[in-house]
Amino acid sequence: MIIDARSLSPEETLETHVCIIGSGPSGLTIAREFANQNFQVAVLESGGFEFDPEIQSLSDGNAVGDAYPVVSSTRLRQFGGTSHTWEGQNGYQEYGFRCLPLDEIDFEQRDWLPYSGWPFTKKHLDPFYERAHQVCQIGPYAYKPEDWEDRRAVRLPFKSDRIGTSMSQYAPRYPFTEEYPRQIRQTDNITTIIYGTVVEIVTDESNQTVTSLRIAASKDKQFWLKAKIFILATGGLENARLLLASNQQQTLGLGNQNDVVGRYFMDRPILSCSLIPYDHRLLEQTALYDIYRTKGIPVMARVRLSEELMRQEHILNNGAQLFPRPQERQRKATLALRSMILAIRDRKPLQDITKNLSTVLSGSDYILAAGFWAGIRKIPALRRGDWSYLPYEKMRFSQFEIFYQLEQAPDPNNRITLSAEKDFLGQNKVEIQWRLNPIDIQNAIRVQEIWAEEFDKAGLGKLEFANKRENWKFENLAMHHHMGTTRMNNDPKQGVVDANCKVHGVSNLFVAGSSVFPTAGYSNPTLTIIALSLRLADHIKTLI
């Protein structure tokens, strides 16, 4: 059943057994586990089935500290959540997301990394990762290069055990944007409620049991929803925001008796550098590092430092992807051509259109080659993947961009708070307080040094860095991977939720998503989010 909250009577009260707040990948995964069970489920979504700019404005906020992306651009209020924005290449005109599990070291309490350590090991989560592969509709739970290499695609021949290759898989996004939402809407024991934005989580007098949600259908209409169990699955920013905003009965916010909610916010800073091959034939030997379809699955190799080295040198987790690039003049020509096309589209004066013409002509050799092969392949010329398939296309490239993301150290001063500014529902907006620390900078510098040594030692090429020690800056400070704001720890003074993702001190409120991650690791978070969601669903079933 589908309910548009705007059609409900003011102050109406709905009841169910389990309420899932949020319909992104985590909420959908949990809802599918509850399908056709002998209890009633409500899935509550702030937006609708289509994008609504007014509802999306509820995600506005601001950032304090280091530069951060426009806050509202980092998540989506729509049934299916932020999966609608995934742009990983999963095939011709098909989009998806990158899948790989966290590493064993990510779950460990590392002496050199304050606030590290999960309540369980990777081995404990492995069965849920395997089930997550089925949910994501990808290949076997296998991430060693030998599981995917073939005659055309082999790993790079590094000369030491400090550095090596691991794999990622690419999953389609349509299960989360189309297939699973359709399943949920057609399931008898699940009620889908759209255009309902939770503005307060209400507890009993003891503050130990959630009794209901206060939900806004518009700025002048609200209704209530009662349930036995509530699951908060609105993402790394909104999970913390809603707990902090539920402050009518507890001044600091629900579950925040130890002032932990919103703290330890983590994202993934990004660096890039150039690899100048010693031999152009390297471009013929790196197909595994493309988005490469083998055994029916799109995979992509990454370069990584060994866990032994990370422990030995106290290095945070990291990994790199390789993308072929033209010469600098050719890259500038491509950007100039884009500017000319935009100027023509916007009907700018002729002088604005032609001002970059000389730059375009200086790189016309590359532009013509790129256009030719784009026509052959019938895909855009500037996609990151699919460059290794045609034998002559690689001749237009001269180097690699090494694009790498790094684990950010958890820091209680990096946090989500409530801004004084309010949205159109009268709720305080999100404020992100976020800075990179010396440990993050030092880690990035050391990682680059090791890579330069190992690429040179293997005879592969020379690394050229855009950033020097004396003028340090990251290429991009965030990947929109919001983590840590309701972190998992069995000690209420160190975490918001326990090992079962239950909010400390509240008997029937659980949190799903990457906000429960104690540490960030290197891996894109979605596969782990889904594994944890399956684990949480299993636990909830034992309580009903």
PyMOL commands that set and color helices and strands:
alter all, ss='L'
color gray80, all
select helices_A, chain A and resi 5-7+25-34+53-59+71-74+81-85+104-107+122-136+145-147+174-185+238-245+280-284+287-289+307-313+328-345+350-354+357-362+364-377+393-396+438-457+514-516+526-541
alter helices_A, ss='H'
color red, helices_A
select strands_A, chain A and resi 2-4+13-15+18-21+41-44+61-65+88-91+94-99+163-172+190-194+197-203+210-218+221-226+229-232+270-277+292-294+297-305+318-325+399-406+415-422+428-434+461-465+509-511
alter strands_A, ss='S'
color yellow, strands_A
deselect
rebuild
show_as cartoon
